[in-house]
Amino acid sequence: MTPSARIQAAIDLLDAIIASARDGGPAADTLIARYFKERRYAGSRDRRAVRDHVYDAIRRAGERPETGREAMIGLAAEQPDLAALFDGSAHAPLPIEPGEVGAVAGSVPGWLVPLIAAPVEQDALLGRAPVDLRVNRLKATLEAVAPLFPDAAPIAALPDALRLPEGYPVEKDGAWKDGLVEVQDAGSQAIALACGAQPGMTVVDMCAGAGGKTLALAAAMAGQGTLIAADTIRSRLARLGPRAQRAGATFIETLLLDQSHEARGLSSLNGLADVVLVDAPCSGTGTWRRNPEARWRLTAARLDRLVAEQARILDFAAPLLAPGGALVYATCALTDREGKAQVDAFLRRHAGWTPEAINLPLGRAHGAGWLLTPGHDGTDGFFFARLRRTAA
């Protein structure tokens, strides 16, 4: 492919990504993979260059552009070498017309700007994310694993964390295949640490998904006790089984819940849990470094639905805790509606709960909880809070 043809390919892909974001279709990575599967003539350098153009354009535009051409013209306005490639040659985009407007640069969609928590450094939300590892204490120690990754640096604030450069192919490494490490952002590791899970406890991961935090809790429990991974989506829970086998966390139990009737499926656990983690569905505003086109998918109506769902999950999770137990609420979101305000609303609805101070070397206090941000902590963005049940 010529450099100009790569620009046109990026435009074509951006058109598909914009439409998919608008209509709730597949993610950008899926669309890019499909595109090149149908175009075997594109070499590895072509694929890498086109992908870079696409993601540079996505990261630059806070508002969803109307077209891929608009997105790329916006990028070309800041990179004159790209503008010169709009030359109208074979397989190239047509020249940029005088006065043709490109997408406006921005980090956050305008409607969302006032909803982001005040301490968040919005310009840092779209930097490229490193690859963080969690050493699996069920099989290894940090001291034993660190020499296997000479390019990794420890994260001093976390006992089992290593950081690798962006794009490191961890899943091709023998240490990953043998279950010695898991890929897990440092912020997620901090949330698991804040749960305070110990051997012999009864712990419930309420929105377990594929089980990333479940596996971290299993390691903290040293494989001893009762650890239940619950979710309403069968396909997500199915992904936990092979991961747990690889990690040696075979004591994990899975519990498939019926959407909207979760309390009925959980009733046998009422009053028994020492820790319940509610890693709730959320806007994902803290993960834009990894999924920048997610900004183009989020709407005010969808945010309203997520906030209501988070409150509903907290309400059916709370009865599971034994007196003295800890409910840990977490989201990879940076809006106060999903974080600080959500916890305040829970405390108004439920008597007999006290927020506990969280003191970690990463992050800072925010309301009744704790805030992690890419700009301040170098992690994905998270809000989490630990609430102690003080009465039956």
C-alpha positions in Angstrom: 0.0 0.0 0.0 1.2 3.5 -0.7 1.2 6.1 2.1 -1.8 7.8 0.5 -3.7 4.4 0.3 -3.1 3.9 4.0 -4.8 7.2 4.7 -7.8 6.1 2.6 -7.9 2.7 4.4 -7.9 4.6 7.7 -10.8 6.7 6.5 -12.8 3.6 5.5 -12.2 2.0 8.9 -13.1 5.2 10.7 -16.4 5.3 8.8 -17.1 1.8 10.0 -16.1 2.5 13.6 -18.2 5.7 13.7 -21.2 3.9 12.5 -20.6 1.0 15.0 -20.2 3.4 17.9 -23.5 5.2 16.9 -25.4 1.9 16.5 -23.9 -0.2 19.3 -22.0 -2.5 17.0 -18.6 -4.2 17.3 -15.6 -2.5 18.9 -12.8 -0.9 16.8 -10.3 -3.7 17.3 -12.9 -6.2 16.0 -13.6 -4.1 12.9 -9.9 -3.5 12.2 -9.2 -7.3 12.4 -12.1 -8.0 10.0 -10.9 -5.4 7.6 -7.4 -6.8 7.2 -8.7 -10.4 7.2 -10.5 -9.5 4.0 -7.4 -7.7 2.6 -4.5 -10.2 2.7 -2.5 -8.0 0.4 -1.8 -5.6 3.2 1.6 -6.3 4.8 2.4 -6.0 8.5 3.8 -2.5 8.0 0.7 -1.5 6.2 -1.5 -2.9 9.0 0.5 -1.2 11.7 0.5 2.2 9.9 -3.2 2.1 9.2 -4.0 1.1 12.7 -1.9 3.9 14.1 -3.7 6.5 11.9 -7.0 5.2 13.0 -6.3 5.3 16.7 -4.5 8.7 16.5 -7.7 10.1 14.9 -9.9 8.4 17.5 -7.8 9.7 20.4 -7.8 13.2 19.1 -11.6 13.6 18.6 -13.6 13.8 21.9 -16.9 14.2 20.0 -17.9 11.5 17.6 -17.2 12.8 14.0 -19.8 12.5 11.3 -17.3 10.7 8.9 -14.0 9.1 8.8 -12.7 11.7 6.4 -13.7 14.4 8.9 -11.7 12.5 11.6 -8.6 12.2 9.4 -8.7 15.8 8.2 -8.8 16.9 11.8 -5.6 14.8 12.4 -4.0 16.1 9.2 -4.5 19.7 10.4 -2.0 19.0 13.1 0.3 16.8 10.9 1.1 18.5 7.6 2.8 15.4 6.2 -0.6 13.6 6.4 -2.4 16.5 4.7 -0.1 16.1 1.7 -1.2 12.5 1.3 -4.8 13.7 0.4 -3.6 13.9 -3.2 -6.4 12.2 -5.3 -4.0 9.5 -6.7 -5.1 5.9 -7.1 -6.6 4.5 -3.9 -5.9 7.8 -2.2 -8.4 10.3 -0.6 -9.4 13.3 -2.6 -7.5 16.6 -1.9 -8.7 18.6 1.1 -10.9 21.4 -0.2 -10.4 25.0 1.0 -12.6 25.5 4.1 -13.2 21.7 4.5 -13.5 21.3 8.3 -12.0 18.4 10.3 -13.1 17.0 13.6 -12.5 19.2 16.6 -9.8 18.1 19.0 -10.8 17.2 22.6 -10.4 14.7 25.4 -13.9 14.5 26.7 -17.3 14.9 24.9 -18.7 18.3 25.8 -21.8 17.1 27.6 -19.7 14.9 29.8 -17.1 17.5 30.9 -19.0 18.8 33.9 -19.7 15.3 35.1 -16.1 14.1 35.4 -14.8 14.2 39.0 -13.1 17.5 39.7 -9.6 16.0 40.6 -9.3 14.1 37.3 -6.7 15.4 34.8 -8.9 15.1 31.7 -6.0 15.6 29.3 -4.3 12.5 30.6 -7.3 10.2 30.0 -6.2 9.1 26.5 -2.5 8.4 26.9 -1.2 5.0 25.8 -1.5 2.4 28.6 1.4 0.1 29.7 1.0 -3.6 30.3 0.7 -4.4 34.0 1.2 -7.9 35.4 0.1 -9.4 38.7 2.3 -12.2 39.9 0.1 -15.1 41.0 1.0 -15.9 44.6 -0.6 -19.3 44.3 2.3 -20.3 42.1 5.1 -17.8 42.3 6.6 -14.8 44.0 7.6 -11.4 42.7 11.2 -12.2 43.4 11.1 -15.4 41.3 9.1 -13.9 38.4 10.8 -10.5 38.0 14.0 -11.9 36.3 11.8 -13.6 33.7 10.8 -10.1 32.5 13.9 -8.0 32.2 12.0 -5.2 30.6 9.6 -5.0 33.5 9.7 -2.6 36.5 8.1 -3.2 39.8 5.3 -0.9 41.0 6.4 -0.1 44.5 2.9 0.6 45.8 1.7 -2.9 45.0 3.2 -6.1 46.3 2.7 -8.3 43.3 2.8 -5.9 40.3 5.2 -5.5 37.4 4.9 -3.0 34.6 5.9 -3.7 31.0 6.0 -1.4 27.9 2.8 -0.9 25.9 2.1 -3.8 23.5 4.3 -6.4 25.2 3.0 -9.8 24.0 2.5 -11.4 27.5 0.3 -14.2 26.3 3.1 -15.6 24.2 5.3 -15.9 27.3 5.8 -19.1 29.1 5.3 -17.5 32.5 1.8 -16.5 31.5 1.0 -19.9 30.0 2.1 -21.6 33.2 -0.1 -19.3 35.3 2.7 -17.5 37.1 1.3 -14.1 36.0 -1.9 -12.5 34.9 -2.4 -9.3 32.9 -4.1 -6.9 35.3 -3.9 -3.1 35.5 -2.4 -1.8 38.6 -5.6 0.0 39.5 -7.5 -3.3 39.5 -4.8 -4.8 41.7 -5.3 -2.0 44.1 -9.0 -2.7 44.3 -8.4 -6.4 45.1 -5.9 -5.3 47.8 -8.5 -3.0 49.3 -10.9 -5.9 49.7 -8.7 -7.3 52.4 -9.6 -10.9 51.5 -7.8 -13.5 53.8 -7.5 -17.3 53.8 -10.7 -18.9 55.2 -13.0 -16.1 54.4 -16.3 -16.2 52.5 -15.9 -13.8 49.6 -18.3 -13.0 46.7 -17.2 -11.3 43.5 -20.6 -10.0 42.5 -20.0 -8.9 38.9 -17.1 -11.3 38.2 -17.2 -11.2 34.4 -14.2 -13.2 33.1 -12.7 -13.2 36.6 -9.7 -10.9 36.6 -10.4 -9.6 40.2 -11.7 -13.0 41.2 -8.2 -14.5 40.5 -6.5 -11.8 42.5 -8.9 -12.5 45.4 -8.1 -16.2 45.1 -4.4 -15.5 45.4 -5.0 -13.3 48.5 -6.9 -16.1 50.1 -4.1 -18.6 49.4 -6.7 -21.0 47.9 -8.4 -21.4 51.2 -12.0 -20.5 52.0 -15.1 -19.9 49.9 -14.8 -17.7 46.8 -17.8 -17.3 44.6 -17.7 -15.6 41.2 -21.2 -14.5 40.3 -22.5 -12.9 37.0 -25.6 -12.8 34.9 -23.8 -13.6 31.6 -22.9 -17.2 31.0 -20.3 -16.5 28.3 -18.3 -14.3 30.6 -18.3 -16.8 33.5 -17.3 -19.5 31.0 -14.0 -17.7 30.4 -13.1 -17.9 34.1 -12.8 -21.7 34.1 -9.7 -22.0 31.9 -8.1 -19.0 33.6 -8.7 -20.5 37.1 -7.2 -23.8 36.0 -4.1 -22.1 34.6 -3.7 -20.1 37.9 -4.2 -23.1 40.2 -7.3 -21.4 41.7 -9.5 -24.5 41.5 -11.4 -23.7 44.7 -13.4 -20.9 42.9 -17.1 -21.5 42.6 -19.2 -19.9 39.8 -22.8 -18.8 40.2 -24.8 -17.8 37.2 -27.6 -15.4 38.2 -30.9 -14.6 36.5 -30.9 -11.0 35.4 -33.4 -9.0 37.5 -33.9 -11.9 39.9 -30.4 -12.0 41.4 -31.5 -11.7 45.0 -33.3 -15.0 44.7 -30.2 -16.8 43.4 -28.1 -15.3 46.2 -30.5 -15.8 49.1 -28.6 -18.8 50.5 -25.6 -16.5 51.1 -27.5 -13.8 53.1 -25.6 -12.7 56.2 -22.6 -15.1 55.5 -20.1 -13.1 53.4 -17.0 -11.5 54.9 -16.3 -9.5 51.7 -18.5 -8.7 48.7 -16.9 -7.0 45.8 -19.3 -5.1 43.5 -17.3 -4.2 40.4 -20.3 -2.7 38.8 -21.1 -2.1 35.1 -20.1 1.5 34.3 -19.4 4.1 31.7 -15.8 2.9 31.4 -14.5 6.5 31.4 -11.5 5.3 33.3 -10.4 2.9 30.5 -10.3 5.3 27.6 -6.6 4.7 27.3 -7.4 1.2 26.1 -10.8 1.9 24.5 -10.7 5.5 23.2 -13.7 5.0 20.9 -15.8 4.3 24.0 -16.2 8.1 24.3 -18.2 8.0 21.0 -20.6 5.3 22.4 -21.6 6.9 25.7 -24.7 8.9 25.9 -26.6 10.7 28.7 -29.4 8.2 28.5 -26.9 5.2 28.8 -25.2 6.9 31.8 -28.6 7.2 33.5 -29.3 3.5 32.9 -25.9 2.6 34.3 -26.3 4.7 37.5 -29.7 3.0 38.1 -28.2 -0.4 37.6 -25.3 0.2 39.9 -27.7 1.2 42.7 -29.8 -1.9 42.1 -26.8 -4.2 42.3 -25.6 -2.5 45.6 -29.1 -3.0 47.1 -29.2 -6.8 46.5 -25.5 -7.3 47.4 -25.7 -5.6 50.8 -27.8 -8.4 52.5 -25.0 -10.9 51.8 -22.7 -9.3 54.3 -22.3 -10.7 57.8 -22.1 -8.0 60.6 -18.6 -6.6 60.4 -18.3 -7.6 56.7 -17.0 -5.3 54.0 -18.8 -4.3 50.9 -16.3 -3.0 48.3 -17.9 -0.9 45.5 -15.8 -0.2 42.5 -16.2 1.2 39.0 -13.7 1.9 36.2 -15.5 5.2 35.8 -14.6 8.8 36.7 -18.0 10.5 36.8 -19.1 11.4 40.3 -22.6 10.1 39.6 -21.1 6.6 39.4 -18.7 7.1 42.2 -18.9 9.5 45.1 -22.6 10.2 44.6 -23.5 6.6 44.2 -21.9 5.7 47.5 -23.5 8.7 49.3 -26.9 7.5 48.0 -26.4 4.0 49.2 -25.6 5.2 52.7 -28.7 7.3 52.7 -30.8 4.3 51.7 -29.2 1.8 54.1 -28.7 2.2 57.8 -26.0 0.3 59.7 -23.1 0.9 57.2 -20.0 3.0 57.7 -17.5 4.0 55.1 -13.9 3.1 55.9 -10.8 5.1 55.1 -8.7 3.6 52.4 -5.0 4.3 52.6 -3.0 3.1 49.6 0.3 4.5 48.2 -1.6 4.9 44.9 -4.5 7.3 44.6 -6.2 9.9 46.8 -9.3 10.2 48.9 -12.5 11.3 47.1 -15.7 11.6 49.1 -16.3 8.4 51.0 -14.0 6.5 48.7 -10.7 6.5 46.8 -9.8 7.7 43.3 -7.2 6.5 40.9 -6.5 8.4 37.6 -4.1 7.9 34.7 -2.6 11.4 35.2 -2.0 11.1 39.0 -1.3 7.4 39.3 -0.4 6.0 35.9 -3.3 3.5 36.2 -6.6 3.2 34.6 -9.2 5.4 36.2 -11.2 3.9 39.1 -13.3 4.9 42.0 -13.8 2.5 44.9 -15.1 2.6 48.4 -15.1 0.1 51.3 -18.3 0.1 53.4 -18.4 -1.8 56.7 -21.6 -3.4 57.9 -21.9 -2.3 61.5 -25.3 -3.7 62.3 -27.3 -6.8 61.5 
